[in-house]
């Protein structure tokens, strides 16, 4: 935060202290501390700006009261600031405030002719514009979080068409590959996608012989990671290698997820005649090469065959293994550098649990989750928070709060903000189904600081997240 130069008394000293503290905040305060200090500096900035405005005394006093409410967050929030630093900051804030209050009391009270001419009409306009947090949440969900049914149907139709093309190609080119029926999955199918229907997931189920393969939980492997499972080839003394189609993708005695992904990349992404499919579907279809995942880009085309400016749709092709309620996915970007590891997907469990809870008490947990996902996606500071931490945040809060009715959405939303601040300060948000998994482990210190500052500001003004 950079403060503009000013000739008002007392500002230079405050600016010097704030510049020094902010420049050393990361070193002195550590993770999350800079967020709290930022609130103090933001409040000081507002105090200084409001002091120079030639407004009536009652309006200035009201704004000063709002600023002091913001400053109270610093002392009310968990103690992340060293006592010495906190004392210096609060000392200079109090000094600057006393000076500005003295200057305000000396200003003449000259009513504005425009304000006094039509006070009733202005108050009526303000009453129309002011909305409660509950109304803002409903409006935000309707305009930003919820997708238009026509947009969802169009994205699903494109994904199903691509699914049919890929499955037909694999059956004709690799007829001996044991695959199940490909299907659409993920947030687009489960009505959990927000902002825009811009991505979809095609599930490609691999069929394994039950007597030849064993799925090993992550805790029982050498990796000891609860989400990194392995698939071992068993009964080699009775059924030697070569009897199963998937033996060709073994690394050691384990089915390699990375080898399976590389196979599909060569057999599908680099082999299918995508220009021919593009002409059939009246849109531009092309593979996104060079990444660890199997992804296609579909962009609506113009009549002359050129690209249009519409939002593209990205479709991920995801090989999966299923055994009862366990779903393993081949995602090297999540299991790297272990080439044999398969990722245990917790998404089906989380979505099923939220649906069951909402069906039991007619709650709005999924509604709240979609609102939180839209807030994080549209806010650059909160964008690193993915869907999994937010879903687990709602699940954890459901254990302590049973009222998720529509009239309590504003209270639950504010609680989610407060709970998330606590998780960021501790640096851990444990998975609801796998407590050993920390869903915040992938965040950097800078990301935590930025998210902490934004959320601390939203404690007193949650509407800033709904802009």
C-alpha positions as CSV (number, residue, x, y, z in Angstrom):
1,X,0.0,0.0,0.0
2,X,1.5,3.3,-1.1
3,X,0.2,6.5,0.5
4,X,0.0,9.8,-1.6
5,X,1.9,12.8,-0.4
6,X,0.0,15.4,1.6
7,X,0.5,18.7,3.4
8,X,-1.7,17.9,6.3
9,X,-0.1,17.9,9.7
10,X,1.0,14.6,11.2
11,X,0.8,12.6,8.0
12,X,4.6,12.5,7.2
13,X,5.5,10.8,10.5
14,X,2.8,8.2,10.1
15,X,3.7,7.5,6.5
16,X,7.4,6.9,7.5
17,X,6.4,4.5,10.3
18,X,4.0,2.6,8.0
19,X,6.5,2.4,5.2
20,X,9.1,1.0,7.5
21,X,6.7,-1.5,9.1
22,X,5.3,-2.7,5.7
23,X,8.7,-3.1,4.2
24,X,9.7,-5.4,7.1
25,X,6.3,-7.0,7.7
26,X,7.2,-10.3,6.0
27,X,10.4,-10.6,8.1
28,X,9.0,-9.5,11.4
29,X,5.4,-10.8,11.4
30,X,5.7,-14.0,9.4
31,X,2.8,-15.7,7.6
32,X,-0.5,-13.9,8.0
33,X,0.9,-11.1,10.1
34,X,1.1,-8.7,7.2
35,X,-2.6,-9.1,6.6
36,X,-3.5,-7.8,10.1
37,X,-1.0,-4.9,9.8
38,X,-2.6,-4.1,6.4
39,X,-5.9,-3.5,8.1
40,X,-4.4,-1.0,10.4
41,X,-2.7,0.9,7.5
42,X,-5.9,0.8,5.5
43,X,-7.8,2.3,8.4
44,X,-5.2,5.1,8.9
45,X,-5.4,5.9,5.2
46,X,-9.2,6.2,5.4
47,X,-8.9,8.4,8.5
48,X,-6.5,10.8,6.7
49,X,-8.5,10.9,3.6
50,X,-11.8,11.6,5.4
51,X,-10.2,14.3,7.5
52,X,-9.6,16.5,4.4
53,X,-13.1,16.4,3.1
54,X,-15.3,19.5,3.6
55,X,-18.4,17.6,4.7
56,X,-20.8,18.2,7.6
57,X,-19.8,17.2,11.1
58,X,-22.3,14.4,11.6
59,X,-21.2,12.6,8.4
60,X,-17.6,12.9,9.4
61,X,-18.3,11.5,12.9
62,X,-20.1,8.6,11.4
63,X,-17.2,7.8,9.1
64,X,-14.8,8.1,11.9
65,X,-16.8,5.6,13.9
66,X,-16.7,3.2,10.9
67,X,-12.9,3.5,10.8
68,X,-12.6,2.7,14.5
69,X,-14.7,-0.4,14.0
70,X,-12.2,-1.4,11.3
71,X,-9.3,-0.8,13.8
72,X,-11.0,-2.9,16.4
73,X,-10.4,-5.9,14.1
74,X,-6.7,-5.6,14.8
75,X,-7.1,-6.1,18.5
76,X,-10.0,-8.5,18.2
77,X,-8.3,-10.8,15.7
78,X,-5.9,-13.6,16.9
79,X,-2.6,-12.3,18.1
80,X,-0.3,-12.4,15.1
81,X,1.5,-9.1,15.7
82,X,4.4,-8.8,18.2
83,X,3.5,-6.6,21.2
84,X,6.2,-4.1,20.4
85,X,5.1,-3.7,16.8
86,X,1.4,-3.5,17.7
87,X,2.2,-0.8,20.3
88,X,4.1,1.4,17.8
89,X,1.3,1.1,15.2
90,X,-1.5,1.8,17.6
91,X,0.4,4.7,19.3
92,X,0.8,6.5,16.0
93,X,-2.8,5.7,14.9
94,X,-4.1,7.2,18.1
95,X,-1.9,10.3,17.7
96,X,-3.0,10.9,14.1
97,X,-6.7,10.4,15.0
98,X,-6.5,12.9,17.8
99,X,-5.0,15.5,15.4
100,X,-7.6,14.8,12.7
101,X,-10.5,15.0,15.3
102,X,-9.2,18.4,16.5
103,X,-9.1,19.7,12.9
104,X,-12.6,18.4,12.2
105,X,-14.0,20.1,15.3
106,X,-12.5,23.5,14.1
107,X,-14.1,23.2,10.6
108,X,-17.2,25.5,10.1
109,X,-20.5,23.6,9.7
110,X,-21.8,25.0,6.3
111,X,-24.6,22.9,5.0
112,X,-24.5,22.2,1.3
113,X,-27.3,23.9,-0.7
114,X,-27.7,20.8,-2.8
115,X,-28.2,18.5,0.2
116,X,-30.6,20.8,2.0
117,X,-32.7,21.4,-1.0
118,X,-34.1,17.9,-1.4
119,X,-33.2,15.8,1.7
120,X,-36.2,13.5,1.4
121,X,-35.6,12.5,-2.2
122,X,-32.0,11.6,-1.5
123,X,-32.9,9.5,1.5
124,X,-35.4,7.6,-0.5
125,X,-32.8,6.9,-3.2
126,X,-30.4,5.6,-0.6
127,X,-33.1,3.3,0.9
128,X,-33.7,1.8,-2.5
129,X,-30.0,1.2,-3.1
130,X,-29.2,-0.3,0.3
131,X,-29.5,-4.1,0.4
132,X,-29.0,-6.5,3.2
133,X,-26.2,-9.1,3.1
134,X,-28.9,-11.8,2.6
135,X,-30.2,-10.0,-0.5
136,X,-26.7,-9.4,-1.8
137,X,-25.8,-13.1,-1.5
138,X,-28.9,-14.1,-3.4
139,X,-28.3,-11.6,-6.1
140,X,-24.6,-12.6,-6.4
141,X,-25.5,-16.3,-6.6
142,X,-28.2,-15.6,-9.2
143,X,-26.0,-13.4,-11.4
144,X,-22.4,-14.8,-10.9
145,X,-22.5,-18.3,-9.3
146,X,-25.4,-20.0,-10.9
147,X,-25.1,-20.8,-14.6
148,X,-27.7,-20.4,-17.2
149,X,-29.4,-23.7,-18.1
150,X,-28.8,-23.1,-21.8
151,X,-25.1,-22.5,-21.3
152,X,-24.8,-25.8,-19.3
153,X,-26.7,-27.8,-21.9
154,X,-24.5,-26.4,-24.6
155,X,-21.3,-27.3,-22.8
156,X,-22.6,-30.8,-21.9
157,X,-23.7,-31.4,-25.5
158,X,-20.2,-30.6,-26.8
159,X,-18.6,-32.8,-24.2
160,X,-20.9,-35.7,-25.0
161,X,-20.1,-35.3,-28.7
162,X,-16.4,-35.3,-28.1
163,X,-16.9,-38.4,-25.8
164,X,-18.6,-40.3,-28.6
165,X,-15.9,-39.4,-31.1
166,X,-13.1,-40.5,-28.8
167,X,-14.7,-43.7,-27.8
168,X,-15.6,-44.6,-31.4
169,X,-12.0,-44.0,-32.4
170,X,-10.5,-46.1,-29.6
171,X,-12.9,-49.0,-30.3
172,X,-11.8,-49.0,-34.0
173,X,-8.1,-48.4,-33.5
174,X,-7.5,-50.4,-30.2
175,X,-10.4,-52.9,-30.1
176,X,-8.7,-55.2,-27.6
177,X,-8.3,-52.4,-25.0
178,X,-10.6,-53.2,-22.1
179,X,-12.4,-49.9,-21.4
180,X,-15.7,-49.2,-19.8
181,X,-18.3,-46.8,-21.1
182,X,-16.9,-43.3,-21.2
183,X,-19.1,-40.7,-19.4
184,X,-19.2,-37.0,-18.4
185,X,-18.3,-36.3,-14.8
186,X,-17.2,-33.5,-12.4
187,X,-18.7,-30.2,-11.5
188,X,-20.4,-29.5,-14.8
189,X,-22.5,-32.7,-14.4
190,X,-23.2,-32.2,-10.7
191,X,-24.3,-28.5,-11.0
192,X,-21.3,-27.3,-9.0
193,X,-19.7,-25.2,-11.7
194,X,-19.7,-21.4,-11.3
195,X,-19.2,-18.2,-13.3
196,X,-19.1,-19.9,-16.7
197,X,-19.4,-23.4,-18.2
198,X,-15.8,-23.5,-19.4
199,X,-14.5,-26.9,-18.4
200,X,-15.7,-30.5,-18.4
201,X,-14.3,-33.9,-17.5
202,X,-14.5,-37.1,-19.5
203,X,-14.1,-40.2,-17.4
204,X,-12.3,-43.1,-19.1
205,X,-12.8,-46.3,-16.9
206,X,-10.1,-48.9,-17.2
207,X,-11.3,-52.5,-16.7
208,X,-8.9,-54.6,-14.6
209,X,-9.1,-58.3,-13.9
210,X,-10.0,-58.7,-10.2
211,X,-7.8,-61.7,-9.8
212,X,-4.7,-60.0,-11.3
213,X,-4.7,-56.6,-9.7
214,X,-4.9,-55.2,-6.2
215,X,-5.5,-51.6,-5.3
216,X,-3.2,-50.6,-2.4
217,X,-4.2,-47.7,0.0
218,X,-1.7,-44.9,0.2
219,X,-1.0,-45.4,3.8
220,X,0.1,-49.0,3.1
221,X,2.6,-48.0,0.3
222,X,6.1,-46.8,0.6
223,X,4.9,-43.3,-0.2
224,X,2.7,-43.3,3.0
225,X,0.6,-40.6,1.4
226,X,-3.1,-41.2,2.0
227,X,-4.0,-39.9,-1.5
228,X,-1.3,-41.7,-3.4
229,X,-2.5,-45.2,-4.1
230,X,-0.8,-47.9,-6.1
231,X,-2.0,-50.8,-8.3
232,X,0.0,-54.0,-7.9
233,X,0.1,-56.9,-10.3
234,X,-0.6,-60.0,-8.2
235,X,-0.6,-63.8,-8.7
236,X,2.3,-63.7,-11.1
237,X,3.2,-67.3,-10.2
238,X,-0.1,-68.5,-11.7
239,X,-0.8,-65.8,-14.2
240,X,2.4,-64.5,-15.7
241,X,2.9,-61.1,-17.3
242,X,1.2,-60.8,-20.7
243,X,-2.1,-62.3,-19.7
244,X,-3.6,-58.9,-18.9
245,X,-3.7,-56.1,-21.5
246,X,-2.5,-53.6,-18.9
247,X,0.7,-55.6,-18.2
248,X,2.4,-53.6,-20.9
249,X,2.2,-50.5,-18.7
250,X,3.9,-52.0,-15.7
251,X,6.8,-50.3,-14.0
252,X,8.3,-52.8,-11.7
253,X,5.3,-54.7,-10.4
254,X,2.9,-51.8,-10.4
255,X,0.6,-50.3,-13.1
256,X,2.0,-46.9,-13.9
257,X,-0.4,-44.0,-14.1
258,X,2.1,-41.9,-16.0
259,X,2.6,-44.7,-18.6
260,X,-1.2,-44.9,-19.1
261,X,-1.5,-41.2,-19.6
262,X,1.3,-41.2,-22.1
263,X,-0.4,-44.0,-24.0
264,X,-3.7,-42.0,-24.3
265,X,-1.8,-38.9,-25.2
266,X,-0.2,-40.7,-28.2
267,X,-3.3,-42.7,-29.1
268,X,-5.8,-39.9,-28.9
269,X,-4.3,-36.4,-28.7
270,X,-1.7,-36.9,-31.3
271,X,-3.5,-39.3,-33.6
272,X,-7.1,-38.3,-34.1
273,X,-7.9,-36.2,-37.1
274,X,-9.1,-33.1,-35.1
275,X,-9.7,-30.9,-38.2
276,X,-12.2,-33.5,-39.5
277,X,-14.0,-33.6,-36.1
278,X,-14.0,-29.8,-36.0
279,X,-15.8,-29.6,-39.4
280,X,-18.3,-32.2,-38.2
281,X,-19.1,-30.4,-35.0
282,X,-19.0,-26.8,-36.5
283,X,-16.4,-25.7,-34.0
284,X,-12.7,-25.7,-33.6
285,X,-11.3,-28.7,-31.6
286,X,-7.7,-29.0,-30.8
287,X,-5.6,-30.8,-28.2
288,X,-3.6,-28.8,-25.6
289,X,-0.2,-30.4,-25.9
290,X,2.8,-30.0,-23.7
291,X,1.1,-30.4,-20.3
292,X,0.9,-33.4,-18.0
293,X,-2.9,-33.8,-18.5
294,X,-5.0,-34.9,-21.4
295,X,-6.9,-31.8,-22.4
296,X,-8.9,-30.5,-25.4
297,X,-9.9,-27.0,-26.3
298,X,-13.2,-26.4,-28.0
299,X,-13.8,-22.9,-29.4
300,X,-16.9,-21.9,-31.3
301,X,-16.0,-21.0,-34.9
302,X,-17.3,-18.5,-37.4
303,X,-18.9,-19.4,-40.7
304,X,-15.7,-18.9,-42.6
305,X,-13.9,-21.4,-40.3
306,X,-12.0,-18.8,-38.2
307,X,-12.1,-18.6,-34.4
308,X,-14.8,-16.5,-32.7
309,X,-14.3,-14.5,-29.5
310,X,-16.6,-16.7,-27.4
311,X,-15.4,-18.4,-24.2
312,X,-13.6,-21.7,-25.0
313,X,-14.5,-25.0,-23.4
314,X,-11.7,-27.1,-22.0
315,X,-12.4,-30.9,-21.8
316,X,-10.1,-33.1,-19.7
317,X,-9.8,-36.8,-20.5
318,X,-9.3,-38.6,-17.2
319,X,-8.4,-42.4,-17.0
320,X,-10.0,-43.8,-13.8
321,X,-10.0,-47.1,-11.8
322,X,-13.0,-48.0,-9.7
323,X,-13.4,-50.6,-6.9
324,X,-16.6,-50.2,-4.9
325,X,-16.6,-46.6,-3.6
326,X,-12.9,-46.0,-4.4
327,X,-12.1,-43.9,-7.4
328,X,-8.5,-43.6,-8.5
329,X,-7.5,-41.2,-11.3
330,X,-4.3,-41.0,-13.4
331,X,-3.2,-37.4,-12.8
332,X,0.6,-37.2,-12.9
333,X,0.4,-33.5,-12.1
334,X,-0.9,-34.4,-8.6
335,X,1.3,-37.5,-7.9
336,X,4.6,-36.4,-9.5
337,X,7.4,-37.4,-9.2
338,X,6.0,-40.9,-8.5
339,X,5.2,-42.5,-11.8
340,X,3.4,-45.5,-10.3
341,X,1.1,-43.5,-8.0
342,X,-2.6,-43.1,-8.7
343,X,-4.6,-40.2,-7.1
344,X,-7.5,-41.1,-4.7
345,X,-10.3,-38.7,-5.7
346,X,-12.3,-37.5,-2.7
347,X,-14.7,-35.4,-4.9
348,X,-17.4,-38.2,-5.2
349,X,-17.4,-38.6,-1.4
350,X,-17.6,-34.8,-0.7
351,X,-20.3,-34.2,-3.2
352,X,-22.3,-37.2,-2.0
353,X,-22.0,-36.1,1.6
354,X,-23.2,-32.5,0.8
355,X,-26.1,-33.8,-1.2
356,X,-27.2,-36.2,1.6
357,X,-27.0,-33.4,4.2
358,X,-29.0,-31.0,2.1
359,X,-31.6,-33.7,1.4
360,X,-32.0,-34.5,5.1
361,X,-32.8,-31.0,6.4
362,X,-33.6,-29.1,3.1
363,X,-30.4,-27.1,3.6
364,X,-28.4,-24.9,1.2
365,X,-24.9,-26.2,1.7
366,X,-24.2,-26.7,-2.0
367,X,-25.7,-23.3,-2.6
368,X,-23.2,-21.8,-0.1
369,X,-20.4,-23.8,-1.7
370,X,-21.2,-22.4,-5.2
371,X,-21.2,-18.9,-3.7
372,X,-17.8,-19.4,-2.1
373,X,-16.4,-20.9,-5.3
374,X,-17.6,-17.9,-7.3
375,X,-16.2,-15.4,-4.8
376,X,-12.8,-17.1,-4.9
377,X,-12.7,-17.4,-8.6
378,X,-13.6,-13.7,-9.2
379,X,-11.3,-12.4,-6.5
380,X,-7.6,-12.5,-7.6
381,X,-6.4,-12.7,-4.0
382,X,-8.6,-15.7,-3.2
383,X,-8.2,-17.5,-6.5
384,X,-5.6,-20.0,-5.2
385,X,-8.3,-21.5,-3.1
386,X,-9.7,-24.4,-5.1
387,X,-13.0,-26.3,-4.8
388,X,-11.7,-29.0,-2.5
389,X,-10.7,-26.7,0.5
390,X,-14.0,-24.8,0.2
391,X,-16.1,-28.1,0.1
392,X,-14.3,-29.4,3.2
393,X,-14.8,-26.0,4.9
394,X,-18.6,-26.4,4.4
395,X,-18.5,-30.0,5.6
396,X,-16.5,-29.2,8.8
397,X,-18.9,-26.3,9.5
398,X,-21.9,-28.6,9.0
399,X,-20.7,-30.7,12.0
400,X,-21.2,-27.7,14.3
401,X,-24.0,-25.8,12.6
402,X,-27.3,-27.6,11.7
403,X,-29.3,-24.6,10.4
404,X,-28.5,-24.2,6.7
405,X,-31.9,-22.9,5.6
406,X,-32.2,-20.1,3.1
407,X,-32.8,-17.4,5.8
408,X,-29.5,-18.2,7.5
409,X,-27.3,-18.1,4.4
410,X,-25.8,-14.7,5.5
411,X,-24.8,-16.1,8.9
412,X,-23.3,-19.2,7.4
413,X,-21.4,-17.1,4.8
414,X,-19.9,-14.9,7.5
415,X,-19.0,-18.0,9.6
416,X,-17.2,-19.5,6.6
417,X,-15.1,-16.3,6.3
418,X,-14.2,-16.5,10.0
419,X,-13.4,-20.2,9.9
420,X,-11.3,-19.8,6.8
421,X,-9.2,-17.1,8.5
422,X,-8.6,-19.5,11.4
423,X,-7.5,-22.3,9.0
424,X,-5.1,-19.9,7.2
425,X,-3.6,-18.7,10.5
426,X,-2.9,-22.3,11.5
427,X,-1.7,-23.2,8.0
428,X,-3.9,-26.3,7.9
429,X,-7.3,-27.3,6.7
430,X,-7.6,-31.0,7.1
431,X,-9.7,-33.1,4.7
432,X,-13.0,-34.2,6.0
433,X,-12.6,-37.8,4.9
434,X,-8.7,-38.0,5.2
435,X,-7.6,-35.9,8.2
436,X,-4.0,-36.6,7.4
437,X,-4.3,-34.5,4.2
438,X,-3.7,-30.8,4.6
439,X,-5.6,-29.0,1.8
440,X,-3.7,-25.8,2.3
441,X,-0.2,-27.3,1.9
442,X,0.2,-26.1,-1.6
443,X,-0.2,-22.4,-0.8
444,X,2.8,-20.1,-0.6
445,X,3.3,-17.6,2.2
446,X,2.6,-14.7,-0.1
447,X,-0.7,-16.3,-1.1
448,X,-1.7,-16.8,2.5
449,X,-0.9,-13.2,3.3
450,X,-3.0,-11.9,0.5
451,X,-5.9,-14.1,1.3
452,X,-5.6,-13.3,5.0
453,X,-5.7,-9.5,4.3
454,X,-8.8,-9.8,2.0
455,X,-10.7,-12.0,4.4
456,X,-9.8,-9.8,7.5
457,X,-11.3,-6.9,5.6
458,X,-14.4,-9.0,4.7
459,X,-15.1,-9.7,8.4
460,X,-16.5,-6.2,8.9
461,X,-17.6,-5.6,5.3
462,X,-18.5,-9.0,3.7
463,X,-20.0,-7.1,0.8
464,X,-16.6,-6.4,-0.7
465,X,-16.4,-10.1,-1.7
466,X,-19.6,-9.8,-3.7
467,X,-18.6,-7.0,-6.0
